[in-house]
Amino acid sequence: MSYIKIQCDDCQKVHQIDAKEIDFEQVDSDERQMGAEITYEGNVEIQCDCGKNIEVNHLFWEYPEGVENHKETEVSGGTVVENTL
């Protein structure tokens, strides 16, 4: 299963967020030489046991359609420890 592990910036606790916990939506599509390049975005916010809010924004691109060719994860309030999304 795909997941991302985030470490809280305040208390250093590590949280695992499974892919099924993130609702991904198609946010963009551009026609290119081999068909459509599609951008998906998913956001999730968790609250650490210490009270800190951690926000995760994950984007990935399919090009050609059906083939992931790039991904990017932005985190506020924490740091990515491991990312298998």
C-alpha positions in Angstrom: 0.0 0.0 0.0 1.2 3.5 -0.8 1.7 5.9 2.1 3.6 9.0 3.3 5.3 9.4 6.7 5.4 12.8 8.1 7.4 13.9 11.2 5.9 16.7 13.4 8.1 19.8 13.5 7.3 20.4 17.2 7.4 17.0 18.9 9.1 14.8 16.2 6.3 12.2 16.3 6.0 10.3 13.0 2.5 9.9 11.4 1.7 7.6 8.5 -1.0 8.7 6.0 -2.2 6.0 3.7 -3.1 6.9 0.1 -6.7 5.9 0.7 -7.0 8.7 3.3 -6.3 11.3 0.7 -9.1 12.3 -1.8 -7.4 13.1 -5.1 -9.1 15.3 -7.7 -8.1 16.1 -11.3 -7.1 19.8 -11.3 -5.6 20.3 -14.7 -5.2 18.7 -18.1 -3.0 19.7 -21.0 -2.8 18.2 -24.5 0.8 17.2 -25.4 2.4 15.2 -28.2 1.5 11.7 -26.7 -2.0 12.8 -25.4 -3.2 14.4 -22.3 -1.0 15.3 -19.3 -3.3 15.1 -16.3 -2.6 16.8 -12.9 -4.1 15.4 -9.7 -4.0 17.0 -6.3 -4.9 15.7 -2.8 -4.8 17.4 0.5 -5.1 16.2 4.1 -4.7 17.8 7.5 -3.9 16.0 10.6 -3.5 17.1 14.2 -0.5 15.7 16.1 -0.9 14.5 19.7 1.0 17.6 20.7 -1.7 19.8 19.2 0.2 20.9 16.1 -1.7 21.0 12.8 0.1 19.3 9.9 -1.1 20.0 6.3 0.0 17.8 3.4 -0.6 18.7 -0.2 0.4 16.0 -2.8 0.4 16.5 -6.5 1.1 14.0 -9.2 1.1 14.1 -13.0 0.2 11.4 -15.5 1.8 11.6 -18.9 1.0 9.8 -21.1 -2.4 9.2 -19.5 -2.3 6.3 -17.0 1.5 6.6 -16.4 2.7 8.6 -13.4 5.7 10.7 -14.5 6.2 13.2 -11.7 5.1 13.8 -8.1 5.5 16.6 -5.5 4.7 16.8 -1.8 4.4 19.9 0.2 4.1 19.8 4.0 3.3 22.6 6.5 4.1 21.8 10.1 6.1 18.7 9.4 8.7 17.0 7.3 8.5 14.1 4.9 10.3 11.1 6.3 9.2 8.5 3.7 7.0 8.8 0.6 5.7 5.8 -1.4 2.7 7.7 -2.9 
